């Protein structure tokens, strides 16, 4: 009854973890053969929130800026590594 009147305890976010799934595979040419030195990269970011009542929920992060920043940094890193800079 107390919860119905708004007097119950509401669970709040306690902590969060960001999970990253990164998949890298060789890029193929038009004939299905791997292209030498070329790879495709796919990444997803997920936020997992643990609440004060012990429950958890996860959501996929969809911010274009997050993904754009990730791929820009990856591109720069690969370039620097390839050129031994």
N, C-alpha and C positions, 0 to 999 in steps of 0.2 A: 504494500500500500504506500509506503514511504517513497519508493522508487517512482510510483505513478504520479506523485505530487511534486516530483523533482528534487526530493531530498536524499536520494540514493547517492552512493559514491560512484563517480564516473571514472572509468579507466583513462589514463593519459599516457602519452608516449614516454617510455622510460629511456630507451636508447635505440640506435639504428646502426645498421651495417649496410654498406654498399657492396653489392656483388657484381662482378664483371665476368661476362662470358666472352671469350675471344677465340675465334675460329680462323685459322689460316690454312689455305690449301693452294696447291699449284694452279695457276691460271692455264686454261686450255686454249689452243688455237681453234680455228673453225672446224678442224677434223677430229677434235677430241684428244689431241696429243698435248702433253704438258709443254708450255712455253718456257724455255730455259731462263732462269733467273726472274721469273714473274709469278707473283702470288696474289691471291684475292684475300681480303681481310674483312671479317664481319665481327662487330662487337655489339653487345647489349649491356645496359646498365640497369640494375634492379636495386631498389631500396627496400630493405627488410626492417620493419619497425617492431620492437618488442614493447608491449604495454605493461603498465603497472599491475594489471590483473593476470599477467602470465600469457595472454594471447599474443599472437603475432600476425602481421599481415605484410604482404609484399606488393610492390607496384613497380612496373617497368617505367623507367625514366625516359621521357620522349622529347626532351628539350633539344631542338635543332642546334642550339649553341653548344651544348655539351658534346654532341657527336661531331660537330664541325671542328671544335677545339681539339678533340681527341685525334681526329684524322690529320689535322694540320701538324700537330706535335709528332705523330707517328711518321708522317711524310718527312719532316725535317730530320728526325732521328735516323731514318733509313738512309737519307741522302748523306748525312754526316758520316755515318758508318761506312757506306759504300765508298766514299772519297777519303776515308781515313783522316778526317778532320778532327 
